Amino acid sequence: MTTRQPNVYLNGQFLPLEEAKISVLDRGFLFGDGVYEVIPCYAGRLFRLEHHLQRLENSLQAIRMSNPKSTAEWGEILTQLIAQLPGADQSIYLQITRGCTGKRDHAIPTQITPTLFAMTQPASYPDATTLATGITAITLQDNRWQRCNIKATTLLANVLLRSEAMDHGAAEAILIRDELATEGATSNLFIVQEGVIITPPKSDHLLPGITRDLILELAIHHGMANQESTISREALFAADEIWLTSSTKEVMAVIELDGKRVGNGQPGPIYSQMANYYRDYKAQLQAGTKVN
Ligand code: PDD
């Protein structure tokens, strides 16, 4: 028996996935001209929806688009979407492309209707073994554009960087630009140096991750020393611990970088503390005893 996929949202309608169709002239398809969000949903509750919608707003503004929906309207659409998997942990994908006109032309048209798409899938968390044992990573030159703070669908560089990491048997690439470590190909970067949790400050060179912000909040809440400052290549290799964060990876320890052990080659003690705080926080969200 095959389980039916939840309906997707496309331009005002909820449809079976196979019936959701867009034009091949959509600028998202032709140019990667669009932005997106990945929003976790814990036990049927959208995680930090306002933060995600604010980042969406910032991405839209940066690519000269206005938001076609209000926060309340997005809230209604996503609530309807997740209601199909009642009470489940899910991952929402939301995408807005600029839409299509009758021809292919790089210039942004003045009159155009955006294409709105959202879907939900049951959450697939990193498994307990991976969380406990950690992952390996390699460093690669950050060859992306200068606007990495925009959550654009134009992800070819990230796709190639992540694939190169996988070719080397690594789970993620940590990116270096101008001798500074910026973030992962699909995640944000933290290191621990002499007991201090360090992550690079927000800039055009990295995505302002919602999970990153939560990790900093948890560090502050639990009185763990932390700081936002640049991480040089040397500091990355000298780090006692390296972590990567994202909505889908949550917080993971890197135990090997470019074939060299990080710390003693196991997830470090500060990571274990943070992973526990993260797990407790999530459990409270799932139980409904905490509101985001
Ligand atoms: N990506 N940096 C990059 C380049 C990312 O692609 C992501 C997440 C992050 C972490 O952001 P957040 O904590 O808000 O998920 C940082 C998502 C999950 C994706 O593209 O699927």
Boltz pocket constraint, residues with backbone or C-beta under 6 A from the ligand:
constraints:
  - pocket:
      binder: B
      contacts: [[A, 38], [A, 158], [A, 183], [A, 184], [A, 185], [A, 186], [A, 187], [A, 188], [A, 206], [A, 207], [A, 208], [A, 209], [A, 210], [A, 211], [A, 212], [A, 245], [A, 246], [A, 247], [A, 248]]
      max_distance: 6.0
